[in-house]
Amino acid sequence: MLSRTLLRMGRQRPAAMLPSFARSYASSSNKKDDTTHFGYRTVNTEDKEKLVRGVFSLVASNYDVMNDAMSFGVHRLWKHHFINRLDAGMRPGALKPLDFLDVAGGTGDIAFGLLDHASKNFGDVSSTMTVADINPDMLAEGKVRYEASKWNDGSNRVTFLEQNGETMDAIPDASKDVYTIAFGIRNFTNIQAGLNTAYRVLRPGGVFACLEFSHVDNPVVDYAYQAYSFGLLPLMGQLIANDRDSYQYLVESIRRFPKQDDFSSMIKKAGFYVPEPGYENLTFGVASIHIGVKL
Ligand SMILES: C[S@@+](CC[C@H](N)C(=O)[O-])C[C@H]1O[C@@H](n2cnc3c(N)ncnc32)[C@H](O)[C@@H]1O
């Protein structure tokens, strides 16, 4: 099965199991550390992007159904709150429309939600939206939704772009006003590079906003949440999408993501001003929102 092959690529022999001559290479202080994590596995850094692509290619066609099933629809409430909290859109009387960039945009929930908010609240029907994602299969699902939506109105305000969020080579410096990323950045091989890139592509005054799974601050809730995510989610992946391994990775990748304060420090390190208290927890910290402003 493709998913097993992809996931197996990530398995490595622990150093202790290597022959002694190889162990000395592995522990050489001159050797650059070229490994990273893929869920709970250690993989070669250069392989992670391929592995992540593989996971999202496998889940793409079931992504929206699975999101609803696994979160009991709560992801919709979080996304709605995220979009309202951002409250972005060209205000009446403003001279210039906004340029939105939704990175790891997948099937377009955040991108279409932002456009909807801007149009309903500010009558903004001119701001542009770029939906960027590393995975063509996820983008293809987003395009299908777009084509059937009211945003497909001939104005060409929405564009889809296959790009790695760590580099965003196709996006010029200081060219965007709002950078959003939802449930995407934990999959990056180099999260700090992704944050630095967000800073690069935003104009001064531009806003970075991230919605991501996070860490529960209440031990009792955390116990129940861990039992649910490690016990039930992979099983649901197996039963609904016939793909246990991808959902196991998704659960593990959440645990590996930095804690709220640490992630906040990384956003500051990229150059952003982070308004106090640094982040907003949703559902006891199951997810959190981080905002940064490029001054
Ligand atoms: C869990 S989905 C989230 C999709 C959408 N933002 C949402 O909230 O429904 C994660 C997305 O991140 C994308 N992704 C993973 N690594 C990426 C990278 N390095 N650059 C850009 N997109 C990436 C995946 O292809 C996938 O579409």
Ligand as a Chemical Component Dictionary entry (heavy atoms), coordinates in Angstrom:
data_LIG
# 
_chem_comp.id                   LIG 
_chem_comp.type                 NON-POLYMER 
_chem_comp.pdbx_formal_charge   0 
_chem_comp.three_letter_code    LIG 
# 
loop_
_chem_comp_atom.comp_id 
_chem_comp_atom.atom_id 
_chem_comp_atom.alt_atom_id 
_chem_comp_atom.type_symbol 
_chem_comp_atom.charge 
_chem_comp_atom.model_Cartn_x 
_chem_comp_atom.model_Cartn_y 
_chem_comp_atom.model_Cartn_z 
_chem_comp_atom.pdbx_ordinal 
LIG C1  C1  C 0  -4.428 19.933 7.266 1  
LIG S1  S1  S 1  -4.336 20.688 5.682 2  
LIG C2  C2  C 0  -5.042 22.293 5.964 3  
LIG C3  C3  C 0  -5.777 22.831 4.776 4  
LIG C4  C4  C 0  -6.558 24.126 5.010 5  
LIG N1  N1  N 0  -5.683 25.219 5.389 6  
LIG C5  C5  C 0  -7.620 23.937 6.060 7  
LIG O1  O1  O 0  -7.517 24.556 7.119 8  
LIG O2  O2  O -1 -8.559 23.190 5.829 9  
LIG C6  C6  C 0  -2.612 21.040 5.586 10 
LIG C7  C7  C 0  -2.172 21.565 4.229 11 
LIG O3  O3  O 0  -0.808 21.994 4.340 12 
LIG C8  C8  C 0  -0.187 21.737 3.085 13 
LIG N2  N2  N 0  1.262  21.788 3.284 14 
LIG C9  C9  C 0  2.033  20.937 3.987 15 
LIG N3  N3  N 0  3.323  21.316 3.942 16 
LIG C10 C10 C 0  3.369  22.450 3.197 17 
LIG C11 C11 C 0  4.409  23.322 2.788 18 
LIG N4  N4  N 0  5.687  23.118 3.138 19 
LIG N5  N5  N 0  4.086  24.400 2.038 20 
LIG C12 C12 C 0  2.801  24.625 1.665 21 
LIG N6  N6  N 0  1.774  23.829 2.009 22 
LIG C13 C13 C 0  2.044  22.759 2.777 23 
LIG C14 C14 C 0  -0.728 20.369 2.720 24 
LIG O4  O4  O 0  -0.524 20.057 1.371 25 
LIG C15 C15 C 0  -2.192 20.538 3.112 26 
LIG O5  O5  O 0  -2.975 21.003 2.053 27 
# 
loop_
_chem_comp_bond.comp_id 
_chem_comp_bond.atom_id_1 
_chem_comp_bond.atom_id_2 
_chem_comp_bond.value_order 
_chem_comp_bond.pdbx_ordinal 
LIG C1  S1  SING 1  
LIG S1  C2  SING 2  
LIG S1  C6  SING 3  
LIG C2  C3  SING 4  
LIG C3  C4  SING 5  
LIG C4  N1  SING 6  
LIG C4  C5  SING 7  
LIG C5  O1  DOUB 8  
LIG C5  O2  SING 9  
LIG C6  C7  SING 10 
LIG C7  O3  SING 11 
LIG C7  C15 SING 12 
LIG O3  C8  SING 13 
LIG C8  N2  SING 14 
LIG C8  C14 SING 15 
LIG N2  C9  SING 16 
LIG N2  C13 SING 17 
LIG C9  N3  DOUB 18 
LIG N3  C10 SING 19 
LIG C10 C11 SING 20 
LIG C10 C13 DOUB 21 
LIG C11 N4  SING 22 
LIG C11 N5  DOUB 23 
LIG N5  C12 SING 24 
LIG C12 N6  DOUB 25 
LIG N6  C13 SING 26 
LIG C14 O4  SING 27 
LIG C14 C15 SING 28 
LIG C15 O5  SING 29 
# 
